[in-house]
Amino acid sequence: MKVSLFSGLNQLKDISLSKEYGNICGYTQKELESYFKEYLEGLNLEEIKDWYNGYSFLQDKLYNPFDILLYLRNREFDNYWYKTGIPNFFNKTNKRKRI
């Protein structure tokens, strides 16, 4: 969308399919082990990897930042990201309107 000649939107560059930015949307294995070293002590890295390291954007497999941060806070494996995609708000609102 171009708004005007001087709009900042005219300067956008689509990086979604650029390999050089392929790791921008998550943590690599190396980043996880480096940045979160103190939080990972005593935890099973292989199990964490099985749960949360599995998506990629043209480069390495990445850890979903939302999932891994909630796991490190809660210390409990769960499908955190998946649960955010369930339209509970919509379902509750829809039920209220039917009554």
N, C-alpha and C positions, 0 to 999 in steps of 0.2 A: 504494500500500500504506500503510495507516495502522496504526501500531504501538500508539500510546497517545495519550491526550489531550494529553500534553506533549511528544510526539516532534517532533523537527525535521522529520521526513518529512511531517508534516501541513502544513507551511508551503511546500511546493514549488509553484512556478508553472511551468507548461509554456510555455516561450518558443519552442519549435520552429517555430511558425507565426506568430510575431509579427514583423512587418516591421521594427520598431525594432531588433531583434537580428539582422537578416538578414546582417550583415557580420561577425558575431562569430567565425565559424569559418574565417577565412582572411584573406589580405592583399589589399586593394584595390590598384589600380595606383598610386595616390597614396602609399599606405603603403609599398609595395615600393620605390618610387623614393626615398622619404624615409628610411626606416629602414635600408635596405641600400645606400645611395648608394655608399659606398666599395667594397663588394663587387661592384657592377655595372659599375665602370669598365672599359672595354675589351670589354664583352660586348654581344652583339646582343640588345637588348631586345625586338625584334619576334619573334625566334626563341624567346626565353624565354616570351613571351606566348603564342605558338602552342602550346608544349608544356605550360605549367602554369597558364594563366589560362582557366578554362572552366567552373567550377561555381558555382552560386549558390543562395542560400537567401532568396528573396523580395526581394532587392535587387540590388546590383552583382555583376558577374562577379568571382570571387575566385581568388587563387592558393592552391593547396593548400599549407599550411604545411610539411607533411612533405616534399613533393616539392621545393619551392623551397629549403628549407634544405639538403637533401642535394645539390641541384644546385650551390648556391653553395659548398659544401664540396668536392665532387668535381670541379667544372667539367666535368661530362660529362652530356649529356642521357640520361635513362633513365626508365622507368616505375616509379619507386621505390614509389609508393603501391600500384600494382597488384600488385607482387611481394609485398607484405606480406599480401595477401589469398589468395595461393596456399597451400593447406594442405600444405606440404612436410613439416611435422612429422607430421601425420596420415598422409600417404602413407608416410613412412619407418617409422613405428611399425606401420602396418598390414602392410607387407612383412615386417618382422621377426617378427610373430606368425604369419604364414603358413608360415614355414620350419620 
